[in-house]
Amino acid sequence: MRHAAMAIALLLGGCAAAGTPAGPDAGAAGAPVLRIAADPDANGRRPVAVDVVRVADPALARRLDGLDAAAWFRSRTALRGEAAGRIAIASWEMVPGQSVLLHSLPPFAAAPVETIVYALYATPGAHRQSVAGAAALDVRLQRDGFTAGPLAAGGAPQ
């Protein structure tokens, strides 16, 4: 009986260790591709809507770079339909103090030329950050705005 229990435990542990298969948008060797961390006082202690938008068309990327977060969130449904196949959107509603670390993003057939992050803050401002290509991103939501830049190797806090 003890041997059977040990075998079951090893089998279950092996299944859990296998993880999610790496897709085309997964980081190298399962490395994180996105971290979003909200400070405890982010957005004046209110939730923040965040969209990570990967764009495959340079002309569309220039157009989206001209939108502030409020305009983006008002028009994203229409833009998603208009730009089908040239845009991929991943969305979150982050609460202050919350953090997510992702090892993959939804599949996107095209190679992104730019990644744009929009965060809907209560304060005025563009609340938009652009990063060339599809590098792994580190997004930090702060009280009145946010930063977005390359994610350190392994996703370790900086």
C-alpha positions as CSV (number, residue, x, y, z in Angstrom):
1,M,0.0,0.0,0.0
2,R,2.8,2.4,0.9
3,H,4.5,1.7,-2.5
4,A,1.2,2.4,-4.4
5,A,0.8,5.7,-2.5
6,M,4.4,6.7,-3.3
7,A,3.9,5.9,-7.0
8,I,0.7,8.0,-7.2
9,A,2.4,10.9,-5.5
10,L,5.3,10.7,-8.0
11,L,3.0,10.6,-10.9
12,L,0.9,13.6,-9.7
13,G,4.1,15.5,-9.0
14,G,5.4,14.8,-12.5
15,C,2.1,16.1,-14.0
16,A,2.2,19.3,-12.0
17,A,5.8,19.9,-12.9
18,A,5.2,19.6,-16.6
19,G,3.4,23.0,-16.6
20,T,1.9,24.7,-19.6
21,P,3.4,23.9,-22.9
22,A,5.4,26.8,-24.4
23,G,3.6,28.4,-27.4
24,P,5.0,30.9,-29.9
25,D,4.4,33.7,-27.4
26,A,6.1,32.0,-24.5
27,G,9.4,33.2,-23.2
28,A,12.6,31.3,-23.8
29,A,12.7,28.1,-21.8
30,G,9.5,29.2,-20.0
31,A,10.9,32.5,-18.9
32,P,8.3,35.2,-17.9
33,V,7.1,37.4,-20.7
34,L,5.1,39.9,-18.6
35,R,5.0,41.2,-15.1
36,I,2.5,43.7,-13.9
37,A,2.8,45.0,-10.3
38,A,0.5,47.5,-8.8
39,D,1.8,49.6,-5.9
40,P,-0.5,49.6,-2.8
41,D,-1.5,53.2,-3.6
42,A,-1.8,52.7,-7.4
43,N,-4.4,54.9,-9.0
44,G,-5.3,56.5,-5.7
45,R,-6.1,53.0,-4.2
46,R,-8.6,52.2,-7.0
47,P,-8.5,49.4,-9.6
48,V,-6.6,50.1,-12.9
49,A,-7.7,48.7,-16.2
50,V,-4.5,47.6,-18.2
51,D,-4.2,46.6,-21.8
52,V,-1.1,45.2,-23.4
53,V,-1.4,45.7,-27.1
54,R,0.9,44.0,-29.6
55,V,0.9,45.6,-33.0
56,A,2.2,44.0,-36.2
57,D,1.7,47.0,-38.6
58,P,4.0,50.0,-38.3
59,A,1.3,52.4,-39.6
60,L,-1.2,51.1,-37.1
61,A,1.4,51.4,-34.3
62,R,1.9,55.1,-35.2
63,R,-1.8,55.6,-35.1
64,L,-2.2,53.9,-31.7
65,D,0.8,55.9,-30.3
66,G,-1.3,58.9,-30.8
67,L,-4.1,57.7,-28.5
68,D,-4.1,58.4,-24.8
69,A,-5.5,55.6,-22.5
70,A,-9.0,57.2,-22.3
71,A,-9.3,57.3,-26.1
72,W,-7.9,53.8,-26.4
73,F,-10.4,52.3,-23.9
74,R,-13.3,54.1,-25.7
75,S,-12.4,52.9,-29.1
76,R,-10.6,49.5,-28.6
77,T,-13.6,47.4,-29.6
78,A,-13.8,49.2,-33.0
79,L,-10.0,49.1,-33.4
80,R,-9.9,45.4,-32.6
81,G,-12.4,44.7,-35.4
82,E,-10.8,47.1,-37.9
83,A,-7.2,45.8,-37.3
84,A,-8.0,42.1,-37.1
85,G,-4.8,40.0,-37.5
86,R,-2.5,43.0,-37.0
87,I,-3.3,43.5,-33.3
88,A,-3.4,41.4,-30.2
89,I,-4.8,42.7,-26.9
90,A,-4.5,41.2,-23.4
91,S,-6.5,42.9,-20.7
92,W,-6.5,43.0,-16.9
93,E,-8.2,44.9,-14.1
94,M,-5.5,45.3,-11.4
95,V,-6.2,46.2,-7.8
96,P,-3.7,48.1,-5.7
97,G,-1.1,45.7,-4.3
98,Q,-1.8,43.0,-6.9
99,S,1.0,41.4,-9.0
100,V,0.8,39.0,-12.0
101,L,3.7,37.2,-13.6
102,L,2.9,35.5,-17.0
103,H,5.0,33.0,-18.9
104,S,3.0,33.3,-22.1
105,L,0.5,35.6,-23.8
106,P,-2.4,34.7,-26.0
107,P,-1.2,33.4,-29.4
108,F,-0.5,36.1,-32.1
109,A,0.4,34.9,-35.6
110,A,2.2,38.1,-36.6
111,A,5.6,39.3,-35.2
112,P,4.9,42.5,-33.2
113,V,6.8,45.6,-34.3
114,E,5.7,47.5,-31.1
115,T,4.0,46.7,-27.8
116,I,1.9,49.5,-26.3
117,V,0.6,49.4,-22.7
118,Y,-2.4,51.5,-21.8
119,A,-3.5,52.0,-18.1
120,L,-6.8,53.7,-17.3
121,Y,-6.0,56.1,-14.4
122,A,-8.3,58.6,-12.7
123,T,-5.7,61.3,-13.1
124,P,-5.3,63.2,-16.4
125,G,-2.4,62.1,-18.7
126,A,-1.6,60.0,-21.7
127,H,-1.1,56.8,-19.5
128,R,0.5,55.1,-22.5
129,Q,3.9,53.5,-22.8
130,S,5.4,52.0,-26.0
131,V,8.2,49.4,-26.2
132,A,9.7,48.3,-29.6
133,G,9.1,44.7,-30.6
134,A,7.8,42.0,-28.3
135,A,10.4,42.0,-25.5
136,A,9.4,40.7,-22.1
137,L,7.7,43.5,-20.2
138,D,7.8,44.8,-16.7
139,V,4.8,47.1,-15.9
140,R,4.7,48.9,-12.6
141,L,1.5,50.7,-11.7
142,Q,2.1,53.7,-9.4
143,R,-0.1,56.3,-7.7
144,D,-0.6,58.6,-10.6
145,G,1.0,56.8,-13.5
146,F,3.0,53.8,-14.6
147,T,6.3,52.7,-16.1
148,A,6.8,49.9,-18.7
149,G,10.2,48.6,-19.8
150,P,12.1,45.4,-20.4
151,L,11.7,42.6,-17.8
152,A,14.9,41.5,-16.1
153,A,16.0,37.9,-16.8
154,G,13.9,35.5,-14.8
155,G,11.3,38.1,-13.8
156,A,13.1,38.9,-10.6
157,P,12.0,42.2,-8.8
158,Q,14.3,45.1,-9.6
